[in-house]
């Protein structure tokens, strides 16, 4: 019973503290020199940014 309560609490904490702006985004990095091309496999949005640092907001609605 204690394990079940712990799992429920863990899922609630993840839901509360996760970044809602990028919750559905799944970024893939394609390195190109010191910059990278980032593509979201969920919605197809693309952007460029520093190598190793995923975008911090969803780009789905920006065209």
C-alpha positions in Angstrom: 0.0 0.0 0.0 2.8 2.4 0.8 4.4 1.7 -2.6 1.2 2.7 -4.4 0.9 5.9 -2.4 4.5 6.7 -3.2 3.9 6.2 -6.9 0.8 8.4 -6.9 2.8 11.2 -5.1 5.6 10.8 -7.6 3.3 11.2 -10.6 1.6 14.2 -9.0 5.0 15.9 -8.4 6.1 15.2 -12.0 2.8 16.7 -13.3 3.2 19.8 -11.2 6.9 20.5 -11.8 7.2 19.5 -15.5 7.5 22.3 -18.1 4.1 22.5 -19.7 5.4 24.6 -22.6 7.3 21.6 -23.9 5.5 18.7 -22.4 4.7 17.0 -25.7 7.9 18.1 -27.5 10.5 15.4 -28.2 13.5 17.2 -29.6 16.1 15.5 -31.8 19.5 17.2 -32.3 21.4 17.3 -35.5 24.8 18.9 -34.8 26.2 21.3 -37.4 29.4 22.8 -36.1 28.9 24.8 -32.9 25.2 25.1 -33.6 22.6 22.4 -33.8 19.4 22.0 -35.8 16.6 20.8 -33.5 13.5 18.9 -34.8 10.5 18.0 -32.7 9.4 14.5 -33.6 6.0 15.1 -32.1 4.9 18.1 -34.2 7.7 18.6 -36.8 8.7 22.1 -35.6 12.4 23.0 -36.4 14.7 25.5 -34.9 18.5 26.2 -34.5 20.3 26.6 -31.2 23.4 25.9 -29.1 24.7 22.4 -29.2 23.5 20.2 -26.4 20.8 22.6 -25.1 17.2 21.7 -26.0 14.7 24.4 -26.8 12.8 25.6 -23.8 9.4 26.3 -25.4 7.1 24.6 -27.9 7.4 26.0 -31.4 4.3 24.1 -32.7 2.2 27.3 -33.2 4.9 29.6 -34.6 4.7 28.2 -38.2 
